[in-house]
Amino acid sequence: MDFRDSEKENKYLRAKDHVAEIKKFYTSLFFYVIFMGFLAALNFYTNEWQYMWFLWAALGWGIGLVFKAAKAFRWTPFMNKDWEEKKIKEFMDEDDEKSNQKWS
């Protein structure tokens, strides 16, 4: 019974972390849209888009936003939480084998 409860708690904590990542992404997206709108308006006001410099800021921040979305929505097929857990288990098993060989 205790194992099932701890497994349930682990699933709950992982789900809670996932929701927090998605929330951070949407918060970042919200501020991105607001701030880029402000920069676009400022760019239009200063030179009527003869040179659209606000696009450089939009591109830079947008790249970061894509990486945050990939993390939040688990688009990365490698080095995600499952990969981390497998590696941790692998290293723990290796350590157990080494300690068993030492004392045999």
N, C-alpha and C positions, 0 to 999 in steps of 0.2 A: 504493500500500500504506500509506503513512504517513497519508494522509487517513482511511482506514478505521480505522486504529488509534486516531487521535485522536477520531474519531466514536464508536468503541466506548468509549473512556475517558470521553467526555462523557456518554454514556448511563449508564455505570456510576456516575459521580459524581452524576448526577441521581437515579438509583434509590437510591443510598446516602442522599442528602439526604431523599428521600421516606420511606424507612424510618425515618430519625432523627425526622422530624416525627410519624410514626405512633407511634413509641416514646414520644415526649414526651407525646402525647395520652393514651396508655394509662397512663403514669405519673401524669399529672394526674388522670385518672379514678379511679385507685386511691386517691390521697390525698384526693380529693373524697369518695369513699364512706366512707373511714375517718374523716375529720374531721367529716363531716356526721352520721355515726353517733354520734360522741363528743358533738357539740353537741346532738343530739336527746336523748341520755341525760342530759346535763347539764340541758337544758331540762325534762325530765320530773322529774328529781330536785329541781330548785329550785321548780317551781310546778305540777307534775303536768299540764302542758300546758294550763293555764288560758289562757295566752297563748303561742302557739307562735312565739317570736321567732327560733328557729333557721332558720325558713323564709326569712327575709330574707337570711341568709347563704347559704343554699342557692340562692336565686334569683340573687343577685349573682354568685356563683362559677359557677353553672350557665350563665349567659349567656356568661361568658368561656370556659367549656368548649365551648359550642356553636360559638363562633368558632374555637377551636382545632381542633375536629373538622372544621369546614368547610375549614380550611386543610390539615389532614393528609390528608383524604380527597378533596381537590380538588373540593369542591362549588361553588366559586366559578366561575361561567362567564366572568367578566371579571376582568381584572387578575391573571391567574395567570402561571405561568412561560412558557407559550406566548405570551401577550400581551407579556410583557417582552421575549422574544427577537425577536418581530416588530417591536416599537418600536425596539429597539436596532439591528436591521438597517435599518429605515427611516431612522433618524437617521444611521447610517453612510453609507447611500446618498446622502442629502441632502448630507452633508458632502463626499462624493466629487464630486458634481455641482457644488457651489459651488467647490471647488478647481479642477476642470477648467475651469469658466467663467472663473475668475480668470486663468488662464494662457493662454487661447485668444485 
